[in-house]
């Protein structure tokens, strides 16, 4: 039986902590020849991660939460547990009005429910809402070490639109965790 995806009311789900963590056996290494008067070169090359890259939900001290105050017009959709107390999967989207884009702020699926098409169904909601709102694009952020997510987003029609080599620390490239931005154009 396919589980129902429902709108998650802000009154109930605000500040709900998502246990987002990642493990990866590979990553995209950022090979960067710095910008000079002649230009620059940037390559993302998939390489084995030795040791394995592991990030836990509590690693940074500020967990991912639904309905953060700074997210404009946020909406969250998800699959709720049988007893109604927790989530099994969710997506949160918000608007970036000045650029007329929809932002995927959060996308999370409990490990037990991955590989069942839930991610695609959640992303289809974002695509539908973007079309209904006449947005020009959907954007999101991920990291070069989250290769499973990158593969999923590419399969969903997203493409690389930018990167930030010092978003998390001044050693993001060395740490094998560079922020990349992906976009889907409507």
N, CA and C atoms as an extended XYZ file, in Angstrom:
558
Properties=species:S:1:pos:R:3:atomname:S:1:resname:S:1:resid:I:1 pbc="F F F"
N         0.835       -1.185        0.000 N   UNK     1
C         0.000        0.000        0.000 CA  UNK     1
C         0.882        1.251        0.000 C   UNK     1
N         0.566        2.187       -0.883 N   UNK     2
C         1.316        3.433       -0.966 CA  UNK     2
C         0.892        4.369        0.156 C   UNK     2
N         1.866        4.869        0.873 N   UNK     3
C         1.575        5.781        1.987 CA  UNK     3
C         1.199        7.154        1.457 C   UNK     3
N         0.250        7.788        2.126 N   UNK     4
C        -0.253        9.091        1.710 CA  UNK     4
C         0.696       10.212        2.125 C   UNK     4
N         0.934       11.132        1.195 N   UNK     5
C         1.695       12.346        1.495 CA  UNK     5
C         0.686       13.443        1.799 C   UNK     5
N         0.868       14.113        2.921 N   UNK     6
C        -0.079       15.140        3.354 CA  UNK     6
C         0.649       16.463        3.636 C   UNK     6
N        -0.113       17.547        3.592 N   UNK     7
C         0.410       18.846        4.008 CA  UNK     7
C         0.660       18.781        5.511 C   UNK     7
N         1.802       19.261        5.948 N   UNK     8
C         2.152       19.259        7.369 CA  UNK     8
C         1.876       20.654        7.926 C   UNK     8
N         0.827       20.805        8.733 N   UNK     9
C         0.485       22.133        9.255 CA  UNK     9
C         1.616       22.730       10.098 C   UNK     9
N         1.891       23.984        9.853 N   UNK    10
C         2.963       24.681       10.561 CA  UNK    10
C         2.740       24.657       12.069 C   UNK    10
N         1.495       24.795       12.500 N   UNK    11
C         1.189       24.834       13.936 CA  UNK    11
C         1.675       23.571       14.643 C   UNK    11
N         1.608       22.445       13.973 N   UNK    12
C         2.002       21.191       14.606 CA  UNK    12
C         3.475       20.843       14.381 C   UNK    12
N         4.018       21.158       13.202 N   UNK    13
C         5.321       20.641       12.814 CA  UNK    13
C         6.450       21.668       12.875 C   UNK    13
N         6.160       22.923       13.270 N   UNK    14
C         7.219       23.933       13.378 CA  UNK    14
C         8.283       23.464       14.368 C   UNK    14
N         9.517       23.603       13.972 N   UNK    15
C        10.689       23.214       14.766 CA  UNK    15
C        10.856       21.703       14.936 C   UNK    15
N        10.122       20.913       14.149 N   UNK    16
C        10.324       19.460       14.175 CA  UNK    16
C        11.735       19.178       13.653 C   UNK    16
N        12.519       18.466       14.434 N   UNK    17
C        13.905       18.179       14.079 CA  UNK    17
C        13.969       16.972       13.145 C   UNK    17
N        14.627       17.174       12.007 N   UNK    18
C        14.822       16.098       11.032 CA  UNK    18
C        16.181       15.450       11.283 C   UNK    18
N        16.225       14.141       11.458 N   UNK    19
C        17.500       13.471       11.751 CA  UNK    19
C        18.331       13.242       10.482 C   UNK    19
N        18.718       14.339        9.849 N   UNK    20
C        19.441       14.247        8.580 CA  UNK    20
C        20.917       13.980        8.844 C   UNK    20
N        21.389       12.909        8.261 N   UNK    21
C        22.797       12.534        8.319 CA  UNK    21
C        23.157       11.877        6.995 C   UNK    21
N        24.430       11.784        6.699 N   UNK    22
C        24.850       11.152        5.445 CA  UNK    22
C        26.055       10.255        5.683 C   UNK    22
N        26.166        9.252        4.827 N   UNK    23
C        27.341        8.388        4.762 CA  UNK    23
C        27.635        8.181        3.288 C   UNK    23
N        28.904        8.289        2.928 N   UNK    24
C        29.243        8.134        1.524 CA  UNK    24
C        30.591        7.452        1.348 C   UNK    24
N        30.621        6.538        0.396 N   UNK    25
C        31.853        5.853        0.026 CA  UNK    25
C        32.593        6.600       -1.077 C   UNK    25
N        31.968        7.649       -1.622 N   UNK    26
C        32.610        8.450       -2.646 CA  UNK    26
C        32.176        9.901       -2.517 C   UNK    26
N        32.785       10.758       -3.285 N   UNK    27
C        32.493       12.184       -3.234 CA  UNK    27
C        32.928       12.807       -4.556 C   UNK    27
N        32.508       14.027       -4.783 N   UNK    28
C        32.968       14.778       -5.940 CA  UNK    28
C        34.078       15.713       -5.481 C   UNK    28
N        35.285       15.433       -5.934 N   UNK    29
C        36.423       16.283       -5.596 CA  UNK    29
C        36.359       17.534       -6.464 C   UNK    29
N        36.553       18.687       -5.846 N   UNK    30
C        36.548       19.935       -6.583 CA  UNK    30
C        37.976       20.269       -6.959 C   UNK    30
N        38.251       20.200       -8.257 N   UNK    31
C        39.555       20.583       -8.778 CA  UNK    31
C        39.395       21.997       -9.315 C   UNK    31
N        40.052       22.938       -8.674 N   UNK    32
C        39.841       24.348       -8.950 CA  UNK    32
C        41.157       25.029       -9.288 C   UNK    32
N        41.230       25.579      -10.508 N   UNK    33
C        42.341       26.452      -10.877 CA  UNK    33
C        41.791       27.864      -10.725 C   UNK    33
N        42.343       28.648       -9.772 N   UNK    34
C        41.747       29.940       -9.425 CA  UNK    34
C        41.604       30.906      -10.601 C   UNK    34
N        40.646       31.781      -10.479 N   UNK    35
C        40.355       32.807      -11.466 CA  UNK    35
C        41.515       33.787      -11.576 C   UNK    35
N        41.924       34.042      -12.801 N   UNK    36
C        42.897       35.100      -13.070 CA  UNK    36
C        42.421       35.850      -14.302 C   UNK    36
N        43.270       36.670      -14.873 N   UNK    37
C        42.845       37.483      -16.020 CA  UNK    37
C        42.517       36.650      -17.249 C   UNK    37
N        42.939       35.386      -17.265 N   UNK    38
C        42.660       34.493      -18.402 CA  UNK    38
C        41.429       33.619      -18.185 C   UNK    38
N        40.943       33.538      -16.943 N   UNK    39
C        39.789       32.694      -16.640 CA  UNK    39
C        40.106       31.745      -15.498 C   UNK    39
N        39.364       30.666      -15.413 N   UNK    40
C        39.592       29.658      -14.386 CA  UNK    40
C        39.059       28.322      -14.880 C   UNK    40
N        39.382       27.283      -14.156 N   UNK    41
C        38.893       25.941      -14.484 CA  UNK    41
C        38.331       25.316      -13.214 C   UNK    41
N        37.162       24.721      -13.348 N   UNK    42
C        36.534       24.020      -12.236 CA  UNK    42
C        36.092       22.654      -12.756 C   UNK    42
N        36.465       21.610      -12.032 N   UNK    43
C        36.030       20.257      -12.371 CA  UNK    43
C        35.580       19.564      -11.103 C   UNK    43
N        34.479       18.860      -11.204 N   UNK    44
C        34.029       17.988      -10.129 CA  UNK    44
C        34.269       16.564      -10.612 C   UNK    44
N        35.130       15.846       -9.898 N   UNK    45
C        35.528       14.502      -10.305 CA  UNK    45
C        35.149       13.539       -9.191 C   UNK    45
N        34.342       12.537       -9.532 N   UNK    46
C        33.920       11.560       -8.533 CA  UNK    46
C        35.094       10.656       -8.172 C   UNK    46
N        35.352       10.549       -6.855 N   UNK    47
C        36.464        9.756       -6.352 CA  UNK    47
C        36.007        8.931       -5.156 C   UNK    47
N        36.719        7.832       -4.868 N   UNK    48
C        36.410        7.057       -3.667 CA  UNK    48
C        36.733        7.867       -2.408 C   UNK    48
N        35.911        7.722       -1.407 N   UNK    49
C        36.125        8.411       -0.125 CA  UNK    49
C        36.798        7.454        0.841 C   UNK    49
N        38.061        7.701        1.097 N   UNK    50
C        38.813        6.895        2.055 CA  UNK    50
C        39.427        7.858        3.060 C   UNK    50
N        38.992        7.841        4.301 N   UNK    51
C        37.932        6.973        4.820 CA  UNK    51
C        36.546        7.437        4.361 C   UNK    51
N        35.572        6.585        4.637 N   UNK    52
C        34.177        6.896        4.332 CA  UNK    52
C        33.804        8.226        4.978 C   UNK    52
N        32.967        8.996        4.305 N   UNK    53
C        32.522       10.285        4.842 CA  UNK    53
C        31.220       10.062        5.597 C   UNK    53
N        31.209       10.438        6.875 N   UNK    54
C        30.038       10.252        7.726 CA  UNK    54
C        29.712       11.580        8.397 C   UNK    54
N        28.457       12.005        8.267 N   UNK    55
C        27.980       13.199        8.973 CA  UNK    55
C        26.740       12.811        9.756 C   UNK    55
N        26.715       13.193       11.015 N   UNK    56
C        25.599       12.856       11.888 CA  UNK    56
C        24.688       14.065       12.070 C   UNK    56
N        23.433       13.844       12.427 N   UNK    57
C        22.486       14.954       12.573 CA  UNK    57
C        22.901       16.014       13.595 C   UNK    57
N        23.615       15.616       14.643 N   UNK    58
C        23.952       16.571       15.701 CA  UNK    58
C        25.369       17.128       15.588 C   UNK    58
N        26.027       16.877       14.482 N   UNK    59
C        27.426       17.247       14.307 CA  UNK    59
C        27.693       18.751       14.441 C   UNK    59
N        26.840       19.577       13.915 N   UNK    60
C        27.104       21.010       13.897 CA  UNK    60
C        26.420       21.773       15.018 C   UNK    60
N        25.521       21.148       15.743 N   UNK    61
C        24.876       21.830       16.853 CA  UNK    61
C        23.659       22.648       16.468 C   UNK    61
N        23.318       22.677       15.204 N   UNK    62
C        22.077       23.331       14.780 CA  UNK    62
C        21.380       22.400       13.793 C   UNK    62
N        20.494       21.582       14.323 N   UNK    63
C        19.843       20.557       13.507 CA  UNK    63
C        18.893       21.147       12.469 C   UNK    63
N        18.652       20.350       11.440 N   UNK    64
C        17.671       20.724       10.425 CA  UNK    64
C        16.283       20.660       11.053 C   UNK    64
N        15.509       21.721       10.873 N   UNK    65
C        14.159       21.787       11.435 CA  UNK    65
C        13.194       22.292       10.383 C   UNK    65
N        11.956       21.882       10.533 N   UNK    66
C        10.907       22.380        9.642 CA  UNK    66
C        10.460       23.774       10.069 C   UNK    66
N        10.003       24.524        9.101 N   UNK    67
C         9.398       25.848        9.304 CA  UNK    67
C        10.292       26.813       10.083 C   UNK    67
N        11.538       26.931        9.669 N   UNK    68
C        12.433       27.917       10.265 CA  UNK    68
C        11.883       29.320        9.979 C   UNK    68
N        12.058       30.227       10.881 N   UNK    69
C        11.460       31.561       10.808 CA  UNK    69
C        11.904       32.341        9.559 C   UNK    69
N        13.095       32.117        9.076 N   UNK    70
C        13.626       32.880        7.946 CA  UNK    70
C        13.177       32.362        6.572 C   UNK    70
N        12.434       31.281        6.539 N   UNK    71
C        11.990       30.728        5.257 CA  UNK    71
C        10.653       31.350        4.864 C   UNK    71
N        10.664       32.063        3.754 N   UNK    72
C         9.473       32.766        3.298 CA  UNK    72
C         8.402       31.797        2.798 C   UNK    72
N         7.222       31.955        3.298 N   UNK    73
C         6.053       31.199        2.824 CA  UNK    73
C         6.332       29.699        2.729 C   UNK    73
N         6.942       29.139        3.740 N   UNK    74
C         7.286       27.723        3.720 CA  UNK    74
C         6.036       26.843        3.743 C   UNK    74
N         6.155       25.716        3.053 N   UNK    75
C         5.142       24.656        3.059 CA  UNK    75
C         5.897       23.348        3.244 C   UNK    75
N         5.357       22.454        4.034 N   UNK    76
C         5.981       21.144        4.208 CA  UNK    76
C         4.940       20.061        3.944 C   UNK    76
N         5.409       18.994        3.331 N   UNK    77
C         4.567       17.844        3.004 CA  UNK    77
C         5.302       16.605        3.479 C   UNK    77
N         4.549       15.603        3.905 N   UNK    78
C         5.238       14.417        4.361 CA  UNK    78
C         4.344       13.231        4.601 C   UNK    78
N         4.981       12.195        5.039 N   UNK    79
C         4.309       10.965        5.426 CA  UNK    79
C         4.458       10.851        6.942 C   UNK    79
N         3.328       10.725        7.614 N   UNK    80
C         3.293       10.699        9.076 CA  UNK    80
C         3.214        9.258        9.562 C   UNK    80
N         3.866        8.973       10.683 N   UNK    81
C         3.821        7.639       11.284 CA  UNK    81
C         2.381        7.284       11.661 C   UNK    81
N         2.141        6.006       11.865 N   UNK    82
C         0.795        5.508       12.216 CA  UNK    82
C         0.205        6.232       13.424 C   UNK    82
N         1.032        6.497       14.437 N   UNK    83
C         0.509        7.142       15.650 CA  UNK    83
C         0.459        8.669       15.545 C   UNK    83
N         0.925        9.219       14.409 N   UNK    84
C         0.841       10.655       14.175 CA  UNK    84
C         1.876       11.500       14.891 C   UNK    84
N         2.856       10.861       15.543 N   UNK    85
C         3.810       11.623       16.352 CA  UNK    85
C         5.126       11.944       15.644 C   UNK    85
N         5.399       11.265       14.548 N   UNK    86
C         6.678       11.482       13.878 CA  UNK    86
C         6.516       11.389       12.360 C   UNK    86
N         7.564       11.797       11.677 N   UNK    87
C         7.565       11.754       10.220 CA  UNK    87
C         8.382       10.575        9.723 C   UNK    87
N         7.965       10.049        8.582 N   UNK    88
C         8.709        8.996        7.907 CA  UNK    88
C         9.437        9.559        6.694 C   UNK    88
N         8.936       10.694        6.201 N   UNK    89
C         9.538       11.373        5.053 CA  UNK    89
C         8.916       12.758        4.956 C   UNK    89
N         9.677       13.697        4.390 N   UNK    90
C         9.098       15.032        4.191 CA  UNK    90
C         9.915       15.851        3.204 C   UNK    90
N         9.259       16.873        2.696 N   UNK    91
C         9.908       17.902        1.893 CA  UNK    91
C         9.385       19.229        2.401 C   UNK    91
N        10.280       20.210        2.505 N   UNK    92
C         9.858       21.563        2.830 CA  UNK    92
C        10.315       22.459        1.694 C   UNK    92
N         9.399       23.288        1.230 N   UNK    93
C         9.701       24.240        0.170 CA  UNK    93
C         9.369       25.638        0.658 C   UNK    93
N        10.067       26.616        0.119 N   UNK    94
C         9.769       28.015        0.424 CA  UNK    94
C        10.023       28.828       -0.839 C   UNK    94
N         9.748       30.108       -0.747 N   UNK    95
C         9.904       30.950       -1.928 CA  UNK    95
C        11.079       31.904       -1.771 C   UNK    95
N        11.669       32.204       -2.873 N   UNK    96
C        12.672       33.251       -2.963 CA  UNK    96
C        12.049       34.261       -3.925 C   UNK    96
N        11.264       35.158       -3.360 N   UNK    97
C        10.438       36.063       -4.158 CA  UNK    97
C        11.247       36.933       -5.111 C   UNK    97
N        12.361       37.480       -4.643 N   UNK    98
C        13.119       38.420       -5.475 CA  UNK    98
C        13.623       37.790       -6.765 C   UNK    98
N        13.830       36.464       -6.758 N   UNK    99
C        14.332       35.796       -7.968 CA  UNK    99
C        13.276       34.905       -8.624 C   UNK    99
N        12.075       34.878       -8.039 N   UNK   100
C        10.969       34.059       -8.548 CA  UNK   100
C        11.346       32.576       -8.644 C   UNK   100
N        11.994       32.085       -7.585 N   UNK   101
C        12.362       30.675       -7.549 CA  UNK   101
C        11.760       30.014       -6.316 C   UNK   101
N        11.518       28.720       -6.441 N   UNK   102
C        11.085       27.907       -5.315 CA  UNK   102
C        12.329       27.230       -4.753 C   UNK   102
N        12.430       27.158       -3.434 N   UNK   103
C        13.600       26.570       -2.784 CA  UNK   103
C        13.187       25.286       -2.073 C   UNK   103
N        13.907       24.208       -2.330 N   UNK   104
C        13.737       22.986       -1.538 CA  UNK   104
C        14.670       23.147       -0.344 C   UNK   104
N        14.074       23.422        0.815 N   UNK   105
C        14.861       23.639        2.032 CA  UNK   105
C        15.267       22.326        2.681 C   UNK   105
N        14.365       21.384        2.678 N   UNK   106
C        14.602       20.088        3.321 CA  UNK   106
C        13.982       18.982        2.476 C   UNK   106
N        14.683       17.876        2.377 N   UNK   107
C        14.134       16.658        1.786 CA  UNK   107
C        14.741       15.520        2.581 C   UNK   107
N        13.890       14.759        3.239 N   UNK   108
C        14.379       13.690        4.104 CA  UNK   108
C        13.435       12.502        4.040 C   UNK   108
N        14.027       11.322        3.980 N   UNK   109
C        13.270       10.070        4.007 CA  UNK   109
C        13.966        9.141        4.984 C   UNK   109
N        13.209        8.597        5.914 N   UNK   110
C        13.752        7.634        6.866 CA  UNK   110
C        14.404        6.482        6.095 C   UNK   110
N        15.534        5.997        6.585 N   UNK   111
C        16.284        4.937        5.891 CA  UNK   111
C        15.404        3.752        5.504 C   UNK   111
N        14.483        3.400        6.376 N   UNK   112
C        13.614        2.237        6.149 CA  UNK   112
C        12.700        2.406        4.925 C   UNK   112
N        12.468        3.647        4.503 N   UNK   113
C        11.517        3.912        3.431 CA  UNK   113
C        12.181        4.383        2.136 C   UNK   113
N        13.502        4.407        2.094 N   UNK   114
C        14.201        4.831        0.885 CA  UNK   114
C        14.094        3.754       -0.197 C   UNK   114
N        14.213        4.198       -1.438 N   UNK   115
C        14.167        3.269       -2.563 CA  UNK   115
C        12.770        2.821       -2.936 C   UNK   115
N        11.745        3.499       -2.429 N   UNK   116
C        10.354        3.123       -2.706 CA  UNK   116
C         9.622        4.169       -3.557 C   UNK   116
N        10.368        5.146       -4.095 N   UNK   117
C         9.747        6.167       -4.928 CA  UNK   117
C         9.186        7.348       -4.152 C   UNK   117
N         9.385        7.371       -2.839 N   UNK   118
C         8.839        8.462       -2.016 CA  UNK   118
C         9.532        9.779       -2.347 C   UNK   118
N        10.843        9.748       -2.545 N   UNK   119
C        11.576       10.964       -2.890 CA  UNK   119
C        11.053       11.587       -4.168 C   UNK   119
N        10.787       10.766       -5.165 N   UNK   120
C        10.241       11.265       -6.433 CA  UNK   120
C         8.864       11.875       -6.210 C   UNK   120
N         8.045       11.211       -5.424 N   UNK   121
C         6.704       11.738       -5.150 CA  UNK   121
C         6.774       13.079       -4.424 C   UNK   121
N         7.693       13.203       -3.470 N   UNK   122
C         7.866       14.472       -2.766 CA  UNK   122
C         8.381       15.560       -3.713 C   UNK   122
N         9.346       15.203       -4.560 N   UNK   123
C         9.879       16.183       -5.512 CA  UNK   123
C         8.815       16.582       -6.533 C   UNK   123
N         7.943       15.653       -6.893 N   UNK   124
C         6.838       15.989       -7.813 CA  UNK   124
C         5.934       17.062       -7.213 C   UNK   124
N         5.768       17.033       -5.886 N   UNK   125
C         4.973       18.074       -5.221 CA  UNK   125
C         5.657       19.428       -5.394 C   UNK   125
N         6.972       19.476       -5.202 N   UNK   126
C         7.713       20.730       -5.367 CA  UNK   126
C         7.577       21.233       -6.804 C   UNK   126
N         7.696       20.340       -7.771 N   UNK   127
C         7.579       20.736       -9.179 CA  UNK   127
C         6.174       21.245       -9.484 C   UNK   127
N         5.172       20.587       -8.927 N   UNK   128
C         3.783       21.018       -9.129 CA  UNK   128
C         3.543       22.389       -8.509 C   UNK   128
N         4.014       22.584       -7.274 N   UNK   129
C         3.822       23.877       -6.597 CA  UNK   129
C         4.565       24.994       -7.345 C   UNK   129
N         5.751       24.700       -7.852 N   UNK   130
C         6.509       25.699       -8.624 CA  UNK   130
C         5.754       26.088       -9.892 C   UNK   130
N         5.179       25.114      -10.567 N   UNK   131
C         4.402       25.408      -11.782 CA  UNK   131
C         3.150       26.213      -11.438 C   UNK   131
N         2.450       25.818      -10.374 N   UNK   132
C         1.248       26.540       -9.954 CA  UNK   132
C         1.563       27.999       -9.604 C   UNK   132
N         2.712       28.231       -9.006 N   UNK   133
C         3.113       29.575       -8.603 CA  UNK   133
C         3.834       30.340       -9.711 C   UNK   133
N         3.963       29.689      -10.865 N   UNK   134
C         4.643       30.278      -12.027 CA  UNK   134
C         6.087       30.699      -11.702 C   UNK   134
N         6.779       29.832      -10.957 N   UNK   135
C         8.193       30.057      -10.643 CA  UNK   135
C         9.020       29.711      -11.877 C   UNK   135
N        10.162       30.339      -12.002 N   UNK   136
C        11.014       30.055      -13.155 CA  UNK   136
C        11.972       28.899      -12.913 C   UNK   136
N        12.188       28.567      -11.627 N   UNK   137
C        13.127       27.496      -11.309 CA  UNK   137
C        12.895       27.003       -9.892 C   UNK   137
N        13.426       25.811       -9.636 N   UNK   138
C        13.511       25.253       -8.282 CA  UNK   138
C        14.994       25.131       -7.990 C   UNK   138
N        15.396       25.571       -6.799 N   UNK   139
C        16.806       25.477       -6.426 CA  UNK   139
C        16.953       24.724       -5.105 C   UNK   139
N        18.135       24.172       -4.904 N   UNK   140
C        18.439       23.496       -3.641 CA  UNK   140
C        19.932       23.441       -3.438 C   UNK   140
N        20.310       23.132       -2.225 N   UNK   141
C        21.712       23.012       -1.836 CA  UNK   141
C        21.973       21.582       -1.401 C   UNK   141
N        23.125       21.059       -1.769 N   UNK   142
C        23.605       19.798       -1.232 CA  UNK   142
C        25.119       19.891       -1.140 C   UNK   142
N        25.774       18.786       -0.839 N   UNK   143
C        27.213       18.792       -0.659 CA  UNK   143
C        27.853       17.757       -1.571 C   UNK   143
N        29.101       18.025       -1.960 N   UNK   144
C        29.811       17.130       -2.874 CA  UNK   144
C        30.017       15.736       -2.295 C   UNK   144
N        29.877       15.589       -0.985 N   UNK   145
C        30.025       14.270       -0.360 CA  UNK   145
C        28.693       13.520       -0.287 C   UNK   145
N        27.609       14.149       -0.667 N   UNK   146
C        26.295       13.498       -0.609 CA  UNK   146
C        25.942       12.982       -2.008 C   UNK   146
N        26.719       12.001       -2.459 N   UNK   147
C        26.587       11.533       -3.841 CA  UNK   147
C        25.252       10.840       -4.114 C   UNK   147
N        24.675       10.194       -3.107 N   UNK   148
C        23.351        9.586       -3.316 CA  UNK   148
C        22.317       10.658       -3.631 C   UNK   148
N        22.340       11.750       -2.879 N   UNK   149
C        21.405       12.845       -3.122 CA  UNK   149
C        21.668       13.475       -4.486 C   UNK   149
N        22.928       13.694       -4.822 N   UNK   150
C        23.257       14.295       -6.122 CA  UNK   150
C        22.714       13.425       -7.253 C   UNK   150
N        22.928       12.115       -7.150 N   UNK   151
C        22.404       11.198       -8.176 CA  UNK   151
C        20.895       11.298       -8.301 C   UNK   151
N        20.201       11.368       -7.163 N   UNK   152
C        18.744       11.507       -7.168 CA  UNK   152
C        18.335       12.800       -7.857 C   UNK   152
N        18.973       13.918       -7.472 N   UNK   153
C        18.589       15.211       -8.050 CA  UNK   153
C        18.872       15.260       -9.550 C   UNK   153
N        19.984       14.715       -9.980 N   UNK   154
C        20.276       14.684      -11.419 CA  UNK   154
C        19.211       13.878      -12.151 C   UNK   154
N        18.816       12.759      -11.563 N   UNK   155
C        17.766       11.918      -12.156 CA  UNK   155
C        16.433       12.670      -12.233 C   UNK   155
N        16.227       13.601      -11.320 N   UNK   156
C        15.001       14.404      -11.301 CA  UNK   156
C        15.066       15.604      -12.247 C   UNK   156
N        16.173       15.766      -12.965 N   UNK   157
C        16.287       16.845      -13.947 CA  UNK   157
C        17.006       18.089      -13.459 C   UNK   157
N        17.606       18.035      -12.272 N   UNK   158
C        18.359       19.170      -11.756 CA  UNK   158
C        19.738       19.210      -12.411 C   UNK   158
N        20.332       20.395      -12.421 N   UNK   159
C        21.684       20.558      -12.944 CA  UNK   159
C        22.468       21.508      -12.044 C   UNK   159
N        23.784       21.437      -12.146 N   UNK   160
C        24.654       22.285      -11.344 CA  UNK   160
C        24.471       23.742      -11.750 C   UNK   160
N        24.234       24.612      -10.765 N   UNK   161
C        24.111       26.044      -11.055 CA  UNK   161
C        25.108       26.884      -10.258 C   UNK   161
N        25.838       26.264       -9.328 N   UNK   162
C        26.825       27.031       -8.582 CA  UNK   162
C        27.445       26.231       -7.461 C   UNK   162
N        28.414       26.848       -6.794 N   UNK   163
C        29.089       26.193       -5.681 CA  UNK   163
C        29.679       27.246       -4.758 C   UNK   163
N        30.029       26.826       -3.548 N   UNK   164
C        30.626       27.705       -2.554 CA  UNK   164
C        31.704       26.901       -1.834 C   UNK   164
N        32.950       27.226       -2.083 N   UNK   165
C        34.056       26.433       -1.544 CA  UNK   165
C        34.407       26.758       -0.100 C   UNK   165
N        33.706       27.733        0.508 N   UNK   166
C        33.987       28.043        1.917 CA  UNK   166
C        32.694       28.295        2.687 C   UNK   166
N        31.652       27.581        2.357 N   UNK   167
C        30.350       27.764        3.004 CA  UNK   167
C        30.372       27.283        4.452 C   UNK   167
N        30.963       26.137        4.694 N   UNK   168
C        30.903       25.505        6.009 CA  UNK   168
C        32.149       25.779        6.844 C   UNK   168
N        33.310       25.730        6.204 N   UNK   169
C        34.585       26.038        6.857 CA  UNK   169
C        35.499       26.651        5.790 C   UNK   169
N        36.684       27.074        6.189 N   UNK   170
C        37.648       27.556        5.205 CA  UNK   170
C        38.385       26.415        4.517 C   UNK   170
N        38.093       25.182        4.919 N   UNK   171
C        38.751       23.999        4.352 CA  UNK   171
C        37.756       23.036        3.703 C   UNK   171
N        36.686       23.547        3.127 N   UNK   172
C        35.650       22.669        2.579 CA  UNK   172
C        36.185       21.723        1.499 C   UNK   172
N        37.030       22.203        0.610 N   UNK   173
C        37.564       21.336       -0.443 CA  UNK   173
C        38.371       20.203        0.185 C   UNK   173
N        39.258       20.547        1.110 N   UNK   174
C        40.089       19.547        1.789 CA  UNK   174
C        39.222       18.552        2.577 C   UNK   174
N        38.128       19.053        3.161 N   UNK   175
C        37.221       18.207        3.947 CA  UNK   175
C        36.329       17.333        3.057 C   UNK   175
N        36.348       17.558        1.757 N   UNK   176
C        35.550       16.808        0.775 CA  UNK   176
C        34.064       17.112        0.918 C   UNK   176
N        33.754       18.340        1.317 N   UNK   177
C        32.364       18.736        1.520 CA  UNK   177
C        32.160       20.181        1.058 C   UNK   177
N        31.985       20.336       -0.243 N   UNK   178
C        31.758       21.652       -0.826 CA  UNK   178
C        30.264       21.794       -1.112 C   UNK   178
N        29.720       22.944       -0.761 N   UNK   179
C        28.311       23.216       -1.054 CA  UNK   179
C        28.150       23.371       -2.565 C   UNK   179
N        27.193       22.650       -3.110 N   UNK   180
C        26.830       22.865       -4.502 CA  UNK   180
C        25.353       23.207       -4.567 C   UNK   180
N        25.025       24.038       -5.523 N   UNK   181
C        23.646       24.434       -5.743 CA  UNK   181
C        23.189       23.809       -7.051 C   UNK   181
N        21.997       23.229       -6.985 N   UNK   182
C        21.418       22.591       -8.164 CA  UNK   182
C        20.116       23.305       -8.496 C   UNK   182
N        19.780       23.325       -9.785 N   UNK   183
C        18.557       23.982      -10.209 CA  UNK   183
C        17.781       23.150      -11.215 C   UNK   183
N        16.491       23.322      -11.165 N   UNK   184
C        15.569       22.675      -12.101 CA  UNK   184
C        14.789       23.807      -12.752 C   UNK   184
N        14.807       23.869      -14.067 N   UNK   185
C        14.180       24.981      -14.780 CA  UNK   185
C        12.842       24.582      -15.372 C   UNK   185
N        11.832       25.391      -15.056 N   UNK   186
C        10.476       25.106      -15.536 CA  UNK   186
C        10.265       25.716      -16.908 C   UNK   186
